């Protein structure tokens, strides 16, 4: 993300638009210390502290309205993604039903407001059509014109405070303001066209193409819009009227920008301008500990376990990272693994350096495993040049498929916290 220079990347994330997966993909391009997340449980004090410091971070994201743009000292690079309103509403309702018990427990210990707890409790006891008819305020907050509201509202804190009078009911003038703000976004995407959206995001950011995107927060076996009865579909259509007009505008805008991107690429006769040179300058040192932007593909956003940063491989079976060559005559490659989704995945791990498969040795160590491979000198690049480390797992697994109580629906392989190319000669 070097081409952002001193601009912050602000990801405006409307709920249930596939944004959790996109956020994870974007986060892998930044060091963890460069990222600021606005979260549902933020207290008023924490929220105030975050709002005062947004300009200090390189990547800011959350379910926070467009008006946050005004809090930056320099206008950020704004990216957002929209989803078909009916699909988003059905997904949001399914999510509320699954989360209702947890929200009730959080309310008991003062972590969520009474209004939010009532909304979720209502979703658990009512079918979708009845929820819309009997709980119109709750339905508007979660299933209605939320995308329009987030792009138009001047109230930055309403969704965080979540008082009884919190309402999502944008007017016609709000819709026009939402369209203006959407058009002012530096990059926009559509959930239903995620692959094309990723290409457009990468081109807008002038960075290397993004890799495969996973599916996080996936709703298991949720009903489809087409399976709903006519009365419920009609109620949803009425509830999301503003969002449907905004989404139609977004589709037209997306097509315009995509055509512009294709013309630029054809005229320049190259895939992504300056991406290769920019990424080469971001080469990682011989030891990488996941506390910096990841110089490779096939990794999720870094997570923390105690004092260690680590990243899961996925959503495909292949992950790569580029490391500089250390000085020396004899070398070894070490991967330190914190977790694996199964022993089979770990035992059948394949590791290649610069295209050549290495013979690996697996050993247990305190808190995980270490994978070691001797590296022939002939495989190494010159000191300071890039070596491509490729890691392949036999399969990736969703935690929610191993444990029904798990909410994590990402496709995961192994969790790595340190990769190093080391010289073994004195």
C-alpha positions as CSV (number, residue, x, y, z in Angstrom):
1,X,0.0,0.0,0.0
2,X,3.0,2.3,-0.5
3,X,1.1,4.2,-3.2
4,X,-1.3,5.6,-0.6
5,X,1.7,7.6,0.7
6,X,0.5,9.6,3.7
7,X,-3.2,9.0,3.1
8,X,-5.2,6.7,5.3
9,X,-7.3,3.9,3.7
10,X,-10.8,4.2,5.2
11,X,-13.0,1.1,4.6
12,X,-16.6,2.1,5.2
13,X,-18.1,-1.3,6.0
14,X,-21.9,-1.7,5.8
15,X,-22.9,-4.8,7.8
16,X,-23.5,-8.1,5.9
17,X,-22.0,-7.0,2.6
18,X,-19.0,-9.5,2.6
19,X,-16.9,-6.8,4.2
20,X,-15.5,-9.0,7.0
21,X,-13.7,-11.1,4.3
22,X,-12.6,-7.9,2.4
23,X,-11.3,-6.3,5.6
24,X,-9.2,-9.4,6.4
25,X,-7.7,-9.3,2.9
26,X,-6.9,-5.6,3.1
27,X,-5.5,-5.9,6.6
28,X,-2.8,-8.3,5.4
29,X,-1.3,-5.4,3.5
30,X,-0.7,-3.4,6.7
31,X,1.3,-3.8,9.9
32,X,-1.1,-4.6,12.9
33,X,0.0,-1.4,14.6
34,X,-1.1,0.6,11.5
35,X,-4.7,-0.6,11.8
36,X,-7.6,1.0,13.7
37,X,-10.9,-0.8,14.0
38,X,-14.2,0.7,15.2
39,X,-16.0,-2.1,17.0
40,X,-19.6,-2.6,18.3
41,X,-18.5,-2.9,21.9
42,X,-16.5,0.4,22.0
43,X,-17.5,2.5,25.0
44,X,-18.1,6.2,24.6
45,X,-14.7,6.9,26.0
46,X,-12.9,4.4,23.7
47,X,-14.9,5.8,20.8
48,X,-13.9,9.3,21.6
49,X,-10.2,8.2,21.8
50,X,-10.4,6.5,18.4
51,X,-12.1,9.4,16.8
52,X,-9.4,11.7,18.0
53,X,-6.6,9.5,16.6
54,X,-7.9,8.3,13.3
55,X,-5.3,10.4,11.4
56,X,-2.5,8.4,13.1
57,X,-3.4,5.1,11.4
58,X,-2.9,3.9,7.8
59,X,-6.0,1.6,7.7
60,X,-9.2,2.5,9.5
61,X,-12.4,0.3,9.2
62,X,-15.7,-0.5,10.9
63,X,-19.4,-0.1,10.7
64,X,-19.0,3.6,10.8
65,X,-20.7,6.3,8.6
66,X,-19.2,8.2,5.8
67,X,-19.1,11.4,7.9
68,X,-16.0,10.0,9.6
69,X,-14.1,11.4,6.6
70,X,-14.4,14.8,8.2
71,X,-12.3,13.7,11.2
72,X,-9.2,13.1,9.2
73,X,-6.6,15.9,8.8
74,X,-6.2,14.9,5.2
75,X,-9.0,13.3,3.2
76,X,-8.5,9.5,3.3
77,X,-8.7,7.1,0.4
78,X,-12.3,5.9,0.9
79,X,-13.4,2.4,-0.1
80,X,-16.8,0.8,0.4
81,X,-18.9,-2.2,-0.9
82,X,-22.6,-2.5,-1.3
83,X,-24.9,-5.5,-1.6
84,X,-28.3,-6.2,-3.1
85,X,-30.6,-4.9,-0.3
86,X,-33.0,-7.9,-0.2
87,X,-30.1,-10.3,0.0
88,X,-28.4,-8.2,2.7
89,X,-31.6,-8.0,4.7
90,X,-32.1,-11.8,4.7
91,X,-28.5,-12.3,5.6
92,X,-28.7,-9.8,8.4
93,X,-31.8,-11.4,9.9
94,X,-30.2,-14.8,9.9
95,X,-27.2,-13.4,11.6
96,X,-29.3,-11.7,14.3
97,X,-31.1,-15.0,15.0
98,X,-27.8,-16.8,15.5
99,X,-26.4,-14.1,17.7
100,X,-29.4,-13.5,19.9
101,X,-28.3,-15.7,22.8
102,X,-24.8,-14.1,22.8
103,X,-26.2,-10.6,22.7
104,X,-28.5,-11.4,25.7
105,X,-25.5,-12.6,27.7
106,X,-23.5,-9.5,26.7
107,X,-26.4,-7.3,27.8
108,X,-26.4,-8.9,31.2
109,X,-22.8,-7.9,31.8
110,X,-23.3,-4.4,30.4
111,X,-21.6,-4.8,27.1
112,X,-24.5,-3.9,24.8
113,X,-27.5,-1.6,25.2
114,X,-31.0,-2.7,26.2
115,X,-32.3,-1.5,22.8
116,X,-29.9,-3.8,20.9
117,X,-30.7,-6.7,23.2
118,X,-34.5,-6.2,22.6
119,X,-33.9,-6.1,18.8
120,X,-32.0,-9.4,18.8
121,X,-34.4,-11.1,21.2
122,X,-37.3,-10.2,18.9
123,X,-35.5,-11.8,15.9
124,X,-35.1,-15.0,17.8
125,X,-38.8,-15.4,18.5
126,X,-40.3,-14.2,15.3
127,X,-40.2,-15.3,11.6
128,X,-38.9,-12.7,9.2
129,X,-42.3,-11.4,8.0
130,X,-43.6,-11.0,11.5
131,X,-40.4,-9.3,12.6
132,X,-40.8,-6.6,9.9
133,X,-44.5,-6.1,10.7
134,X,-44.4,-6.3,14.6
135,X,-40.9,-4.7,15.2
136,X,-40.7,-1.9,12.6
137,X,-38.0,0.1,14.5
138,X,-35.8,-3.0,14.9
139,X,-36.3,-4.0,11.3
140,X,-35.3,-0.6,10.1
141,X,-32.2,-0.6,12.2
142,X,-30.9,-3.9,10.8
143,X,-32.7,-4.9,7.6
144,X,-33.8,-1.6,6.1
145,X,-32.0,1.3,4.4
146,X,-28.8,1.0,6.3
147,X,-26.5,1.4,3.4
148,X,-28.1,4.7,2.5
149,X,-28.1,5.8,6.1
150,X,-24.4,5.1,6.6
151,X,-23.5,7.1,3.5
152,X,-25.7,10.0,4.4
153,X,-26.1,10.4,8.2
154,X,-24.3,13.3,9.9
155,X,-24.7,11.3,13.2
156,X,-21.4,9.6,13.7
157,X,-22.1,7.9,17.0
158,X,-25.8,6.8,16.8
159,X,-25.0,3.2,15.8
160,X,-22.4,2.9,18.6
161,X,-24.6,4.5,21.3
162,X,-27.7,2.5,20.1
163,X,-30.3,4.3,22.2
164,X,-34.0,3.6,22.1
165,X,-34.5,6.5,19.6
166,X,-31.8,5.3,17.2
167,X,-33.6,5.1,13.9
168,X,-32.6,4.3,10.3
169,X,-35.1,6.1,8.1
170,X,-33.3,8.2,5.4
171,X,-35.3,10.7,3.5
172,X,-35.2,11.5,-0.2
173,X,-32.7,14.2,0.4
174,X,-30.6,11.7,2.4
175,X,-30.7,9.4,-0.6
176,X,-29.3,12.1,-2.9
177,X,-26.6,12.9,-0.4
178,X,-25.7,9.2,-0.1
179,X,-25.3,9.0,-3.9
180,X,-23.1,12.1,-3.9
181,X,-20.9,10.6,-1.2
182,X,-20.8,7.2,-2.9
183,X,-19.6,8.9,-6.1
184,X,-16.9,10.7,-4.1
185,X,-15.6,7.3,-2.8
186,X,-12.2,6.5,-4.3
187,X,-13.2,2.8,-4.8
188,X,-16.5,1.0,-4.7
189,X,-17.4,-2.6,-5.0
190,X,-20.4,-4.9,-5.2
191,X,-20.8,-8.0,-3.1
192,X,-22.3,-10.0,-5.9
193,X,-19.3,-9.1,-8.2
194,X,-16.6,-9.6,-5.6
195,X,-13.9,-10.8,-8.0
196,X,-14.3,-7.9,-10.3
197,X,-14.5,-5.5,-7.3
198,X,-11.1,-6.8,-6.0
199,X,-9.5,-6.0,-9.4
200,X,-11.0,-2.5,-9.3
201,X,-9.8,-2.0,-5.8
202,X,-6.3,-3.0,-6.6
203,X,-6.2,-0.8,-9.7
204,X,-7.6,2.2,-7.8
205,X,-5.0,1.6,-5.1
206,X,-2.2,1.0,-7.6
207,X,-1.1,-2.1,-5.8
208,X,-0.5,-5.7,-6.8
209,X,-3.7,-7.7,-7.5
210,X,-5.4,-9.2,-4.4
211,X,-5.5,-12.9,-4.0
212,X,-8.4,-15.2,-3.3
213,X,-11.0,-13.9,-0.8
214,X,-12.5,-16.2,1.8
215,X,-16.0,-16.2,3.2
216,X,-16.2,-15.0,6.8
217,X,-19.4,-14.7,8.8
218,X,-21.1,-17.1,6.4
219,X,-24.7,-17.8,7.4
220,X,-25.2,-21.5,7.5
221,X,-28.3,-22.8,5.6
222,X,-30.0,-19.4,5.6
223,X,-33.2,-19.1,3.5
224,X,-32.9,-17.5,0.1
225,X,-34.9,-14.5,-1.0
226,X,-36.6,-16.6,-3.6
227,X,-37.8,-19.0,-0.9
228,X,-39.7,-16.3,1.0
229,X,-43.5,-15.9,0.7
230,X,-44.8,-13.0,-1.4
231,X,-46.0,-11.0,1.6
232,X,-42.5,-11.1,3.2
233,X,-40.8,-10.2,-0.1
234,X,-43.2,-7.2,-0.5
235,X,-42.6,-6.1,3.1
236,X,-38.8,-6.3,2.5
237,X,-39.1,-4.4,-0.7
238,X,-41.0,-1.6,1.0
239,X,-38.5,-1.6,3.9
240,X,-35.5,-1.3,1.6
241,X,-36.8,1.1,-1.1
242,X,-34.0,3.8,-0.6
243,X,-31.3,1.2,-0.5
244,X,-32.6,-0.4,-3.7
245,X,-32.4,2.9,-5.5
246,X,-28.9,3.5,-4.1
247,X,-27.8,0.0,-5.2
248,X,-29.0,0.6,-8.7
249,X,-27.0,3.8,-8.8
250,X,-24.0,1.9,-7.4
251,X,-24.3,-0.7,-10.2
252,X,-24.2,2.0,-12.8
253,X,-21.2,3.7,-11.1
254,X,-19.4,0.4,-10.8
255,X,-19.8,-0.3,-14.5
256,X,-18.5,3.1,-15.4
257,X,-15.4,2.7,-13.3
258,X,-14.8,-0.8,-14.5
259,X,-14.9,0.4,-18.1
260,X,-12.5,3.2,-17.3
261,X,-10.1,0.7,-15.6
262,X,-10.2,-1.6,-18.7
263,X,-9.4,1.3,-21.0
264,X,-6.5,2.5,-18.9
265,X,-5.0,-1.0,-18.8
266,X,-5.4,-1.5,-22.5
267,X,-3.8,1.9,-23.2
268,X,-0.9,1.2,-20.8
269,X,-0.5,-2.3,-22.1
270,X,0.3,-3.6,-18.6
271,X,-1.8,-5.3,-15.9
272,X,-1.3,-3.0,-12.9
273,X,0.9,0.1,-13.4
274,X,4.1,0.2,-11.2
275,X,2.8,-2.6,-9.0
276,X,5.9,-4.9,-9.5
277,X,8.4,-2.2,-8.7
278,X,6.4,-1.0,-5.6
279,X,6.2,-4.4,-4.2
280,X,9.9,-5.2,-4.7
281,X,10.8,-2.2,-2.6
282,X,8.6,-3.7,0.2
283,X,10.8,-6.8,0.4
284,X,10.8,-8.4,3.9
285,X,14.0,-9.1,5.7
286,X,15.2,-12.7,6.2
287,X,13.2,-13.0,9.4
288,X,9.4,-12.2,9.2
289,X,7.2,-12.2,12.4
290,X,3.8,-10.9,10.9
291,X,4.0,-7.6,12.7
292,X,4.4,-5.8,9.3
293,X,2.6,-5.9,5.9
294,X,2.8,-9.4,4.5
295,X,4.9,-9.5,1.3
296,X,3.0,-12.3,-0.3
297,X,-0.4,-13.9,-1.0
298,X,-2.7,-16.5,0.7
299,X,-2.6,-15.1,4.2
300,X,-5.4,-13.8,6.5
301,X,-5.0,-10.6,8.6
302,X,-2.5,-11.0,11.5
303,X,-3.9,-12.0,14.9
304,X,-2.3,-11.8,18.3
305,X,-1.6,-14.6,20.8
306,X,0.1,-13.2,23.8
307,X,3.1,-11.3,22.6
308,X,3.2,-13.1,19.2
309,X,1.6,-12.0,15.9
310,X,0.5,-14.8,13.6
311,X,-1.4,-15.3,10.4
312,X,-3.5,-18.2,9.1
313,X,-2.9,-19.5,5.6
314,X,-5.9,-19.6,3.3
315,X,-8.5,-19.4,1.8
316,X,-6.7,-21.5,-0.9
317,X,-4.1,-24.2,-0.2
318,X,-1.2,-22.1,-1.5
319,X,0.5,-19.2,0.4
320,X,3.6,-17.3,-0.5
321,X,6.0,-14.9,1.0
322,X,9.2,-13.1,-0.2
323,X,12.2,-13.0,2.1
324,X,15.6,-11.4,1.5
325,X,18.7,-13.6,1.4
326,X,21.0,-13.4,4.5
327,X,24.7,-13.4,4.1
328,X,26.4,-16.8,4.4
329,X,27.3,-20.0,2.7
330,X,25.0,-22.6,4.3
331,X,21.3,-21.9,4.9
332,X,18.2,-23.2,6.6
333,X,14.5,-22.3,6.3
334,X,12.3,-22.4,9.4
335,X,8.6,-22.0,9.8
336,X,7.2,-21.7,13.3
337,X,3.6,-22.9,13.5
338,X,1.3,-22.0,16.3
339,X,-1.8,-24.0,15.2
340,X,-3.0,-26.3,12.5
341,X,-6.5,-27.2,11.5
342,X,-5.6,-30.9,11.6
343,X,-2.5,-33.1,12.0
344,X,-3.0,-34.2,8.4
345,X,-2.6,-30.7,7.2
346,X,0.6,-30.2,9.1
347,X,2.1,-33.6,8.3
348,X,1.5,-33.3,4.6
349,X,2.8,-29.7,4.4
350,X,4.9,-28.9,1.3
351,X,7.5,-26.1,1.2
352,X,9.2,-24.7,-1.8
353,X,12.0,-22.1,-2.2
354,X,12.3,-20.4,-5.5
355,X,10.2,-23.1,-7.2
356,X,12.1,-26.1,-5.7
357,X,10.5,-28.4,-3.2
358,X,12.5,-28.8,0.1
359,X,12.7,-31.8,2.3
360,X,11.2,-30.7,5.6
361,X,11.5,-32.0,9.2
362,X,8.7,-31.5,11.7
363,X,9.4,-31.1,15.4
364,X,7.3,-30.1,18.4
365,X,8.3,-27.1,20.5
366,X,6.8,-25.2,23.4
367,X,3.6,-23.6,22.1
368,X,3.6,-25.2,18.6
369,X,5.7,-26.8,16.0
370,X,8.8,-25.9,14.0
371,X,9.2,-26.9,10.3
372,X,12.8,-27.0,9.2
373,X,14.4,-27.5,5.8
374,X,18.0,-27.3,4.7
375,X,18.5,-25.0,1.7
376,X,21.0,-25.7,-1.0
377,X,23.2,-22.7,-1.6
378,X,22.5,-22.8,-5.3
379,X,18.8,-22.0,-4.6
380,X,19.5,-18.8,-2.8
381,X,19.3,-15.4,-4.5
382,X,22.1,-12.9,-4.0
383,X,22.1,-11.2,-0.6
384,X,19.3,-8.7,-0.2
385,X,17.4,-10.1,-3.2
386,X,13.9,-11.8,-3.0
387,X,13.5,-15.5,-2.4
388,X,10.0,-16.8,-2.9
389,X,8.9,-19.2,-0.2
390,X,5.8,-21.2,-1.2
391,X,3.7,-23.1,1.4
392,X,1.1,-25.6,0.3
393,X,-1.3,-27.4,2.6
394,X,-3.3,-30.5,1.4
395,X,-6.6,-28.9,2.3
396,X,-8.2,-26.0,4.2
397,X,-11.0,-26.3,6.7
398,X,-13.7,-24.1,8.2
399,X,-13.7,-24.1,12.0
400,X,-17.5,-24.0,12.0
401,X,-17.6,-27.3,10.1
402,X,-15.4,-28.9,12.8
403,X,-17.3,-27.4,15.7
404,X,-20.9,-26.3,15.4
405,X,-20.5,-23.8,18.2
406,X,-17.7,-22.0,16.2
407,X,-18.7,-18.8,14.3
408,X,-15.5,-18.7,12.2
409,X,-16.3,-19.7,8.6
410,X,-12.9,-18.9,7.1
411,X,-11.0,-21.6,5.2
412,X,-7.9,-22.1,7.3
413,X,-4.7,-24.2,7.0
414,X,-1.9,-23.5,9.5
415,X,-1.2,-20.5,11.7
416,X,2.4,-19.3,11.3
417,X,4.1,-16.8,13.6
418,X,7.7,-16.7,12.3
419,X,9.4,-17.5,9.0
420,X,13.1,-17.2,8.7
421,X,15.9,-17.8,6.2
422,X,19.0,-18.2,8.3
423,X,22.7,-18.7,7.6
424,X,24.0,-21.7,9.6
425,X,27.8,-21.1,9.0
426,X,29.6,-18.9,11.5
